[in-house]
Amino acid sequence: MAVVSKETDSLFREPVLRLLSFRRRLQILLVLLVGASCGLLVFLSLRKANQLTFGLIQEKVVTLVASTAPRIDGDKVSALVDPDQDGSELYEEVAAHLREVLAANDTGALPVRFLYLMRPRPDGKWEYVVDAETDPAHRSPLGEIVDFDPAATKPSLGGIRVDDRFAKDSYGTWLSAYAPVFDAEGKAVAVLGADIASQRIQSLLRSLLVADLLAMLLALVLAALLAAWLSARVTRPLTELQAFVREIGRGDLGKRLRPQRRDEFGELAEAINQMAEGLEERESLKGALVHYVRSQAGDSKLGAAAEGDEEAAERRVSVLVAELRGFGQLSSRLGGERVFALLNEYFSTMIDIVLRHRGSLEKSSDESVIAVFGAARDEPHQERLAIQTALAMQDALARLLRAWKVETNVPIFLEIGIHTDLVPVRKAGGGESPDFDSVRAVVGAASRVREAGRRTKNSLTVSAATAASVEHTFPFTKVSDESAEMDVFRVEMPRPTRA
């Protein structure tokens, strides 16, 4: 017979039911950790690579214009003032020098694409003077207006300048630098400009990005495999504990775990073993405490059968069902011997209260106590005695908890339901015996009253049949609960200070 209480069963079963989701969360966490680490590494490496590449491009183009501008004859550049001079001997002499420099720097990962001279006009605009380009489709003739986009890229005759960002146009993506050209008198007469193409280096950076992403994908696949193996290894002890707790829930209290670890899982296995021992001892104790009730009931029924039963009038009985709530949490925190001692004291106290109020015990399960009033003889005050018993039991539990001095995460309390109904009795051998199947039906109704109290957060709930006889003795408040299948009432009064 299963003896694990609902609180104890839920205490161990709910985390175990989440085992698969826990395993998956562990896998996802590991994969996300690897993914975040790889993503951060890719981001930082590419950011650093872009910074270094941009710095190298700036350094190259600045070095080119700074070293080339002083070797250009500024006086010859000043002599090129008429667009008709485009292609002249003087023009070609200056352009030949620029073409030599361009030819020496138009290869490699950072090729220089355009090299040219330009100067400001009196109207504030700039014009091309000499262009080293030989392709007529891309060449800018003498006197052509320079279009700066954006305007901030416009150079000055005051010194060397390099763009701080790439510029895009219909020809591609560029980085430009400028250096002044001086005549014999030291006057700046033009500016040498160089445009370096970044397409090739950006293509290399994209290839680097693709390689990094492929490496990141491979790392995530390996991380997923490692996470699956690691999570299975970590959760394997929990799987074993899950199977063991389910065996306990099915009533197999004789099994024990064999701890093979010296970590927290081993300590948990030892605690569960102690819990199983305490539950097994508790079942033995409860069986001993109520064995005589079953024996007397069986003797009474056998005697009635031997003498020949006679149907008698119905008798009113009141049934009290008290379930101890929240006690199951102690099974995982205290040793089996300690739990056994506490349950022994609890059941002894509760049974004594029932007997002192002229009640009899019915077979119970878990941490519940079932008391019947009016079964052995006609008891006109049975409803009052049942309610007084419930109040005394609640008061006694409060005193026990103070004496035990145990710390709990959730409150420990008694949840009590009382119901009154008529049951048939049989006369046999000069005595009367109630029909125990009918008594069990009243027990079921009292359990439903108790469950209605749980739904409405009441610790002591009685049916309308019970409240009708003592409505002037105890204050009642009707409770609204359609699922109870009967009218139920809450007892409104302070608990007694003595049992």
N, C-alpha and C positions, 0 to 999 in steps of 0.2 A: 504493500500500500504506500502510495506517495505521501511523504510527510513534510516536504519542503513547502514553506509558507509562500504566499503570493509575493510578499515583500522580498523574501530571500531569493526566490526564483527570478524575480525581475531584477534584483540587484546584480546577479551574475549573468542573466541571459541578455539584457539589453546591450551592454558593451560587446558581448560576444556576437550578437546579431549584426553589429556594425563592423565585424572583423574584415569582411571583404572590402567595404568602403574604406576602412582604415588602410588596408593593404594598397588599394588603388591610390588613396591620397598620398601614401608614402612614395609610391612609384612616380606619381605626377610631381611631387615636391622635388624628388631627385632630378627628374628630367628638366623641370623648370630651373633648378639651380644650375645645372650644366648649361642649359640654353641661355640663361641670363649671363653667366660667366663668359661663355663664348661670344655672345652678342656684344657685351661690353668690351671684350678683347678686340673683336673685329672693328667696332666703332673707334676705339682709341688708336688702333694700328692704322686704320685708313685716315683718320684725322691727322695723325702725325705724318703719314706718308704725303698727304696733300700739302701740309705745311712745309715739309722739306722740299717737295717738288716745286712749289711756288717760290720758295726762297732761292732754289737753284736757278729757276728761270729768270727771276729778277737779277740775280748776280751775273748771269751770263749776258743778258741784254744790256745791263748797265756797263759792264766791263767792255763790251763791244763798242758802244757809242763813246765812252770815255776815252778809249785808246785810239779810236779812229778820227774823232773830230779834230784833234790838234794837227793831224797830218793833211788836212784839207786846206788848200790855198783860199783864204777868205777873199783876197783881192779878185781872184778869177770869178768867184761866186758873185761878188758885187757887180762884176761887169756883165752878168747875164740879166738884162733888164727887159728885153723885148721878146715877146713870144715867138718872133721870127727867128730868134737865135736858137730855138729848139732844133737839135740835130746838127748844129754848127760845130766847127773844129774845137772851139773853146768848150762847148757843152760836152762834146764827146771826151775831151781830155779830163774833165772833172768826173764824168760818169764812168770812165774806164777805171779810175781808182776805186770808186764805190763798188763796181762790179767785181773787182778782185777780192775785196773784203767779203762781199756777199757769197762769192763762190767758195771761199774758205770756210764759211759758216752755215751752209745750207744742207748739211748732212747731219746724221746722228739722231738721237732721241729728241733734241731741242734745236731744230733747224730754224735759221733766220730766213724769213720769207721775203720781206721787203726792206730796202735800205734807200733812203731818200733825203733830200735837202728841202727845207721850206723856210719861209720868212714872213713876217707880218707886213701888211700893206698899210698905207696911211689911213685907210678907212676902217681899220681895226680888224679886217679879215686877214686870213693867211692864204698864201699861195705856194704851190709847188715850184721849185727851182730846177732841181736835177733828180731824176728817178733812175735807179740802177736796173729797173725791170726792163727786159728786152721784149716781152710779149706785149704787142700793141693792145690786146684786150684788157690787160691789167696795168699798163703803163699810164702814169699821170704826166701830161706834157707841161712844159714851162708856162707858168701863168694860170694854171687851173686852180680854182678855189678849193681849199681844204675844208671838208665837212667833218667837224668834230662832234661825235655823238657818244657819250654826252658831252656837254660843253666843258665839264670839269676836266676832260682829258687834254684841253688846249695847253700847249707848253708855253714857256717864256724864255726870253733871251738871258735871263739872270743866272741860270745854272743848270746842273744836271738834274733830271727828274725821271722817275719810273712810276708806272701805274701801280696802284695798290690792289687791283683786281683785274680779272680778265674782262675783255670787251669782245662782244660778238657783233658781226655784221654779215653781209651776204657772202663774204669770202671765207668765214670761219671764226674761230676763237683765237684772240690775240692778246699778247702782253707787249706794251710799247715802252720805250725809253728814249730820252732826248738829251742831247748835249749841245751847247752853243759852239758855233764856228766863228773865229775871230780873224779880222784882217791884219795887215802889218802894223797898224796903229793900235791894236788891241781892242778894237771895237767889235762887238758881236753883230755880225751881219746876217747870220742864218742859224738854223737849228738842224742838226743831224738827227734823223729819226730812224728807229729800227723796230720792226714788228716781228716778233717771234711766234711761230705757230705752236699751239698747245694740243692739237688734235692727237698727235702721236702719243704724247705722254699721258693724256687722258684715256686713250685706248688702253695703255698699259695699266693704268689705275683701275679701269673697269675689269680688266683681266684679273688683277689682284683681288678685286672685290668678289668676282665669281669664284675664284679659288678659295677665298676665305669662307664664303657661304657653303661651298661644297664640303670643306673641312668641318664647318659647324654642323652641317647635316649629318655627316658621318659620326661626329662626336655625340649628337643627340641619339642616333640609332644605338651606338655602343652604350650610352647612358641608360637608354630604355631597357636594354638587355640586362645590364648590371643592376638596375633598379628592380627588375622583376625577380632576379636571383636573390638579391639582398632582402627584399621585402618578404619573399617566401621563407627565407632563412630566419628572419626576425620574428615573423608571425607564426612559425611552426609551433612553438610552445603554447601560444594562445589557442591554436587549433586543438591541441591535445586537451587543454583545460576546458574548451568548449564541449568536446565529446564527453568528458568526465562529468561536467555539470549537468548535461542532459541525462546521463545515466542516473544521477542523483534525483533529478526531476521526475524520472520514471519510477522512483522508489527503490532503486538498487543502492542501498547504503553500505553494502559490504565491501565494495571496491575501494581501492586506495591508489593514489598516484605514487609513482616512484620518481622523486625529484632527481634529475641528473645534472642540474646546474646549481651554481652557488651564487646566482645573482638574484634580481628581483623576481624573476619567474620561479626560481626555486622556492623563495620565501612564500610566494603566492600559492604554490602547490602545497606547501606545508600547511598554510592557513586553511585551504579548502579541505585537506585531509582532517584537520581538527574540526572543521564545521561538520563534515560527514559523521565523525565520531559523536559529536554532540547531538546531532539529529537522531542518530541511531539510539543513543542512550535515552533521549527524550521520548522516543516512541515506546521504548520499553517501560518508562515511568508512567506514561499516560495509560498504557494498557493495563498496568497494575492498579492505577488509581480508579479506573472505571470498570474493571473486570467484574467486580461483585455486582454492579448494576445489571450487566448483561446476564450474569448467572441467575440473579433473582428473577429477572424478566423471563428467562427461559424456563425456570422451574415453575413459575406461575402459569405459563401457557401449557406446559406438559400436564400440570395438575388439572387444569381446566379441561383438557382433552380427555384425561382419564375418567373424570367424573361425569362427563357429558355436559356440553355447554348449553346454556340457556340465554337467549337474547334478553337483555335488560335495557332500561332506559338510557338515554344518552347522558353523558356527563361533560360539564364544561372544564376545559384545561387551558392553562396559559403557558406558553413556551417562551423562554428567554434564550436568545442566541447572542453570545458576546464573542467578538473576534478581536484579538490583540493586533493592533496595527503598528508598523514601524519597528517591531522587535527583530525582524529578520536581518537588519543591518548589523546587529551585534554579533551575528554568527561569523562574519568575516573579520571582526575586530577583536573578539575575545577568543580564548582557547575553548576547546570542546568541554573541558571540565568546568570552566567558569559558566558557560552557557547552560550546561546541565544543572548546575547548582541554582542558577537564577530561575530557570523554568520549574524546577522542583518547588522552590519557594512560592512562585507565582501560582501554580496549580493548587498547591496545598491551601494557600490563602483563599483562592476563589471557591474551591470546593467547600471549605469550611463555611464561607458566607452563605452559599446556596443551602447547605444542610441546616444552618441556624435559622434560615427563613422558611423552613419546612418545604424545601424543594427537593427534587430528586434529579440525579444526573443521567443524561442520555449520552450515548457514544458520540465523541467529537473527533475532529481531525484538525491538523495544523495547530495554531495557537488559539483555537476557539473553545468555548465552554457552552454546552447546551444544558439548560435546566428546565424541568417540567414541574409545574405547580398544579395540584389537584388531580394527579394521576392515581396516587395510592388511595385517596379517600376524597370525599366531597369537601372542597375548601371554598367557603363563601367569600373569603377575602383574598383570593389568589392573585387578582390583578394588582391590589395594593402591595402584596408581598413581593410580586415580581418586580414592580417598579422600585420598591425599597431595596431589593437585592441588587438591581442595576446601579442605583446610586451608591450603595455601599461598596460594590466592586470598583467603581470608578475612584472613589475616595481611597480605597485600599491600594490601588495601583499607583496613585500619586504618592502615597507614603512609601511604597516599595521603591519607586524611582529615586526618591530622595535618599533612601537608605543605600541603594546600590551605588550611587554617585558615578554613573557612567555618562560619558559625553556622546551625543548622537547628532547626526546631520539633519535628521527629520524627527518630528515629535513622535513619541510613543504614547498611544492612547487606546481606550476600549471603544469599539463601535458596536452598539447594542441595539437589537430589534426585539420587540415583544408583540406577540399576537395571541388572541384568545379565540377558541372555537369549540364546538361540540364534537365529541368522539363517542362511538358506541362502546359499551362495557358488557362483559359477560359474567354471569353468576356461575360459580363453580365451587363445590365443596364448602359452601357457606361464605365464600368471599367473592369479591368482584375484581375483574381484570380488564383494563382498557385494551381496545384493539390497537396494537402497536403500529400497524400500517397506517391507521388514521392519525396516530400521534406523529408519525414521521411526516405526514402531509401538513400538519400544523407547524412542524419544525421548518418545512420548506417555506411556508407562508411567512413565518417569523424571519427567515433569512432574506426574503424579498423585502420585508419591512426594513431590515437593517441596510440592505443595498439602496433602498430609497433614501434612507438617512445619509448614506455616503454621497449620493448624487446631490443632495441638498445641504451637505456639510453639517449634518447633525450627528452628535455622538450618541444620543439616546432618542429613539423613535418608537412609537407604539402605533398599533392599528386602531381603527375606529371601534372595533369590538372590545378592545382592552380599555380604551379611554372612556367608553360609555358608562362603565360601572364605577369609575373613580373620578368623574369629571368635577365633583365638588371637593375632592381631596387634593388633587394636583392640578396646577394650572397648565393648560395645553394650548398650543397654537397649531392650527391646521397648516399642513405643508402641501404645497402644490407640486404634484409629481404624477403626471398622467401614466407613466410607464409602470407605476407600482400596482396597478389593477385593483386598488382599494384605497380608501381614505386613510391617510397617516397623519400623525400628530407629533409635534416636538414637545418634550417636557420642559416647561419654563420654570425652573427653580434652582437655587444654589445647591451645590453638592454638600452632603453631610460631612462633618468633621470626624465622625467615628463610624466604624463599620457596625 
